[in-house]
């Protein structure tokens, strides 16, 4: 029972961690594309 709890917690932690990473990457990517397009327009 104990190990199962730890496993589920670890999976949830990893899942949330990857979600944060994806959000961060998307944020950076959108910012990069925005700056690139604005410079292209100018």
Gaussian input, Z-matrix of N, CA and C with variables (Angstrom, degrees):
# hf/3-21g

backbone

0 1
 N
 C     1     B1
 C     2     B2     1     A1
 N     3     B3     2     A2     1     D1
 C     4     B4     3     A3     2     D2
 C     5     B5     4     A4     3     D3
 N     6     B6     5     A5     4     D4
 C     7     B7     6     A6     5     D5
 C     8     B8     7     A7     6     D6
 N     9     B9     8     A8     7     D7
 C    10    B10     9     A9     8     D8
 C    11    B11    10    A10     9     D9
 N    12    B12    11    A11    10    D10
 C    13    B13    12    A12    11    D11
 C    14    B14    13    A13    12    D12
 N    15    B15    14    A14    13    D13
 C    16    B16    15    A15    14    D14
 C    17    B17    16    A16    15    D15
 N    18    B18    17    A17    16    D16
 C    19    B19    18    A18    17    D17
 C    20    B20    19    A19    18    D18
 N    21    B21    20    A20    19    D19
 C    22    B22    21    A21    20    D20
 C    23    B23    22    A22    21    D21
 N    24    B24    23    A23    22    D22
 C    25    B25    24    A24    23    D23
 C    26    B26    25    A25    24    D24
 N    27    B27    26    A26    25    D25
 C    28    B28    27    A27    26    D26
 C    29    B29    28    A28    27    D27
 N    30    B30    29    A29    28    D28
 C    31    B31    30    A30    29    D29
 C    32    B32    31    A31    30    D30
 N    33    B33    32    A32    31    D31
 C    34    B34    33    A33    32    D32
 C    35    B35    34    A34    33    D33
 N    36    B36    35    A35    34    D34
 C    37    B37    36    A36    35    D35
 C    38    B38    37    A37    36    D36
 N    39    B39    38    A38    37    D37
 C    40    B40    39    A39    38    D38
 C    41    B41    40    A40    39    D39
 N    42    B42    41    A41    40    D40
 C    43    B43    42    A42    41    D41
 C    44    B44    43    A43    42    D42
 N    45    B45    44    A44    43    D43
 C    46    B46    45    A45    44    D44
 C    47    B47    46    A46    45    D45
 N    48    B48    47    A47    46    D46
 C    49    B49    48    A48    47    D47
 C    50    B50    49    A49    48    D48
 N    51    B51    50    A50    49    D49
 C    52    B52    51    A51    50    D50
 C    53    B53    52    A52    51    D51
 N    54    B54    53    A53    52    D52
 C    55    B55    54    A54    53    D53
 C    56    B56    55    A55    54    D54
 N    57    B57    56    A56    55    D55
 C    58    B58    57    A57    56    D56
 C    59    B59    58    A58    57    D57
 N    60    B60    59    A59    58    D58
 C    61    B61    60    A60    59    D59
 C    62    B62    61    A61    60    D60
 N    63    B63    62    A62    61    D61
 C    64    B64    63    A63    62    D62
 C    65    B65    64    A64    63    D63
 N    66    B66    65    A65    64    D64
 C    67    B67    66    A66    65    D65
 C    68    B68    67    A67    66    D66
 N    69    B69    68    A68    67    D67
 C    70    B70    69    A69    68    D68
 C    71    B71    70    A70    69    D69
 N    72    B72    71    A71    70    D70
 C    73    B73    72    A72    71    D71
 C    74    B74    73    A73    72    D72
 N    75    B75    74    A74    73    D73
 C    76    B76    75    A75    74    D74
 C    77    B77    76    A76    75    D75
 N    78    B78    77    A77    76    D76
 C    79    B79    78    A78    77    D77
 C    80    B80    79    A79    78    D78
 N    81    B81    80    A80    79    D79
 C    82    B82    81    A81    80    D80
 C    83    B83    82    A82    81    D81
 N    84    B84    83    A83    82    D82
 C    85    B85    84    A84    83    D83
 C    86    B86    85    A85    84    D84
 N    87    B87    86    A86    85    D85
 C    88    B88    87    A87    86    D86
 C    89    B89    88    A88    87    D87
 N    90    B90    89    A89    88    D88
 C    91    B91    90    A90    89    D89
 C    92    B92    91    A91    90    D90
 N    93    B93    92    A92    91    D91
 C    94    B94    93    A93    92    D92
 C    95    B95    94    A94    93    D93
 N    96    B96    95    A95    94    D94
 C    97    B97    96    A96    95    D95
 C    98    B98    97    A97    96    D96
 N    99    B99    98    A98    97    D97
 C   100   B100    99    A99    98    D98
 C   101   B101   100   A100    99    D99
 N   102   B102   101   A101   100   D100
 C   103   B103   102   A102   101   D101
 C   104   B104   103   A103   102   D102
 N   105   B105   104   A104   103   D103
 C   106   B106   105   A105   104   D104
 C   107   B107   106   A106   105   D105
 N   108   B108   107   A107   106   D106
 C   109   B109   108   A108   107   D107
 C   110   B110   109   A109   108   D108
 N   111   B111   110   A110   109   D109
 C   112   B112   111   A111   110   D110
 C   113   B113   112   A112   111   D111
 N   114   B114   113   A113   112   D112
 C   115   B115   114   A114   113   D113
 C   116   B116   115   A115   114   D114
 N   117   B117   116   A116   115   D115
 C   118   B118   117   A117   116   D116
 C   119   B119   118   A118   117   D117
 N   120   B120   119   A119   118   D118
 C   121   B121   120   A120   119   D119
 C   122   B122   121   A121   120   D120
 N   123   B123   122   A122   121   D121
 C   124   B124   123   A123   122   D122
 C   125   B125   124   A124   123   D123

   B1=1.4729
   B2=1.5365
   B3=1.3278
   B4=1.4660
   B5=1.5243
   B6=1.3419
   B7=1.4631
   B8=1.5281
   B9=1.3340
   B10=1.4619
   B11=1.5229
   B12=1.3319
   B13=1.4668
   B14=1.5197
   B15=1.3278
   B16=1.4670
   B17=1.5259
   B18=1.3264
   B19=1.4627
   B20=1.5224
   B21=1.3292
   B22=1.4620
   B23=1.5266
   B24=1.3526
   B25=1.4600
   B26=1.5217
   B27=1.3197
   B28=1.4637
   B29=1.5253
   B30=1.3462
   B31=1.4699
   B32=1.5310
   B33=1.3291
   B34=1.4686
   B35=1.5233
   B36=1.3434
   B37=1.4652
   B38=1.5249
   B39=1.3309
   B40=1.4650
   B41=1.5258
   B42=1.3254
   B43=1.4644
   B44=1.5271
   B45=1.3372
   B46=1.4678
   B47=1.5236
   B48=1.3293
   B49=1.4649
   B50=1.5131
   B51=1.3328
   B52=1.4620
   B53=1.5270
   B54=1.3446
   B55=1.4622
   B56=1.5163
   B57=1.3451
   B58=1.4609
   B59=1.5234
   B60=1.3424
   B61=1.4656
   B62=1.5242
   B63=1.3462
   B64=1.4685
   B65=1.5247
   B66=1.3331
   B67=1.4696
   B68=1.5185
   B69=1.3405
   B70=1.4555
   B71=1.5262
   B72=1.3346
   B73=1.4664
   B74=1.5257
   B75=1.3347
   B76=1.4695
   B77=1.5222
   B78=1.3483
   B79=1.4563
   B80=1.5248
   B81=1.3371
   B82=1.4690
   B83=1.5235
   B84=1.3367
   B85=1.4640
   B86=1.5272
   B87=1.3267
   B88=1.4642
   B89=1.5294
   B90=1.3304
   B91=1.4678
   B92=1.5301
   B93=1.3290
   B94=1.4705
   B95=1.5214
   B96=1.3222
   B97=1.4644
   B98=1.5286
   B99=1.3237
   B100=1.4594
   B101=1.5274
   B102=1.3281
   B103=1.4658
   B104=1.5248
   B105=1.3366
   B106=1.4690
   B107=1.5287
   B108=1.3295
   B109=1.4605
   B110=1.5342
   B111=1.3261
   B112=1.4639
   B113=1.5270
   B114=1.3348
   B115=1.4653
   B116=1.5298
   B117=1.3373
   B118=1.4664
   B119=1.5422
   B120=1.3275
   B121=1.4542
   B122=1.5243
   B123=1.3362
   B124=1.4748
   B125=1.5281
   A1=109.92
   A2=114.76
   A3=119.41
   A4=111.93
   A5=115.92
   A6=119.66
   A7=110.37
   A8=116.43
   A9=120.39
   A10=109.88
   A11=115.95
   A12=120.87
   A13=109.72
   A14=116.32
   A15=121.50
   A16=109.91
   A17=116.96
   A18=121.51
   A19=110.95
   A20=116.61
   A21=120.27
   A22=110.36
   A23=116.10
   A24=120.26
   A25=109.63
   A26=116.36
   A27=121.76
   A28=110.05
   A29=115.90
   A30=120.50
   A31=109.64
   A32=116.47
   A33=120.51
   A34=109.94
   A35=116.61
   A36=121.52
   A37=110.29
   A38=115.75
   A39=120.45
   A40=110.44
   A41=115.55
   A42=120.46
   A43=110.14
   A44=116.27
   A45=120.19
   A46=109.79
   A47=116.34
   A48=120.52
   A49=110.94
   A50=116.89
   A51=120.86
   A52=110.01
   A53=116.15
   A54=120.20
   A55=109.85
   A56=115.95
   A57=121.03
   A58=109.86
   A59=115.92
   A60=120.48
   A61=110.29
   A62=116.10
   A63=120.60
   A64=110.13
   A65=116.12
   A66=120.22
   A67=110.06
   A68=115.95
   A69=121.64
   A70=110.49
   A71=115.68
   A72=120.46
   A73=110.54
   A74=116.82
   A75=121.00
   A76=110.03
   A77=115.85
   A78=120.92
   A79=109.93
   A80=116.16
   A81=121.10
   A82=110.36
   A83=115.93
   A84=120.93
   A85=110.99
   A86=116.87
   A87=120.87
   A88=109.79
   A89=116.35
   A90=120.30
   A91=110.00
   A92=116.23
   A93=121.00
   A94=110.58
   A95=117.42
   A96=121.11
   A97=110.08
   A98=116.21
   A99=120.46
   A100=109.75
   A101=116.90
   A102=120.78
   A103=110.04
   A104=116.62
   A105=120.87
   A106=109.84
   A107=117.46
   A108=121.18
   A109=110.09
   A110=117.41
   A111=120.82
   A112=109.47
   A113=116.98
   A114=120.63
   A115=109.15
   A116=115.95
   A117=120.56
   A118=108.90
   A119=116.39
   A120=120.77
   A121=110.25
   A122=116.11
   A123=120.75
   A124=108.10
   D1=-44.85
   D2=-178.09
   D3=-60.90
   D4=-47.14
   D5=-177.78
   D6=-64.49
   D7=-35.83
   D8=-179.98
   D9=-62.86
   D10=-43.01
   D11=178.88
   D12=-59.31
   D13=-47.65
   D14=-179.29
   D15=-60.59
   D16=-42.27
   D17=-179.45
   D18=-61.45
   D19=-47.42
   D20=-179.07
   D21=-63.06
   D22=-40.19
   D23=179.58
   D24=-64.07
   D25=-41.84
   D26=-178.98
   D27=-64.04
   D28=-43.57
   D29=179.72
   D30=-63.05
   D31=-44.65
   D32=-179.99
   D33=-62.76
   D34=-40.19
   D35=-179.83
   D36=-64.46
   D37=-45.95
   D38=179.87
   D39=-63.39
   D40=-41.30
   D41=-178.76
   D42=-62.17
   D43=-47.26
   D44=179.73
   D45=-65.43
   D46=-36.25
   D47=179.79
   D48=-63.17
   D49=-44.69
   D50=-179.83
   D51=-66.50
   D52=-36.17
   D53=178.95
   D54=-61.25
   D55=-45.17
   D56=179.97
   D57=-62.77
   D58=-42.41
   D59=-179.77
   D60=-61.60
   D61=-45.38
   D62=-179.52
   D63=-61.61
   D64=-44.40
   D65=-180.00
   D66=-60.48
   D67=-43.68
   D68=-178.96
   D69=-63.41
   D70=-45.23
   D71=-179.74
   D72=-63.00
   D73=-43.37
   D74=179.42
   D75=-62.03
   D76=-40.50
   D77=-179.81
   D78=-61.92
   D79=-47.41
   D80=179.48
   D81=-63.04
   D82=-45.23
   D83=-177.49
   D84=-62.17
   D85=-45.70
   D86=-179.66
   D87=-63.46
   D88=-38.53
   D89=179.37
   D90=-65.62
   D91=-42.16
   D92=179.82
   D93=-63.49
   D94=-46.96
   D95=-178.56
   D96=-64.81
   D97=-36.80
   D98=-179.20
   D99=-65.31
   D100=-46.97
   D101=-179.60
   D102=-65.30
   D103=-37.76
   D104=-179.38
   D105=-66.38
   D106=-43.72
   D107=-178.48
   D108=-67.98
   D109=-38.19
   D110=-179.20
   D111=-66.26
   D112=-41.55
   D113=179.76
   D114=-67.64
   D115=-34.99
   D116=179.30
   D117=-65.93
   D118=-40.97
   D119=-179.50
   D120=-63.66
   D121=-38.26
   D122=179.51
   D123=-79.27

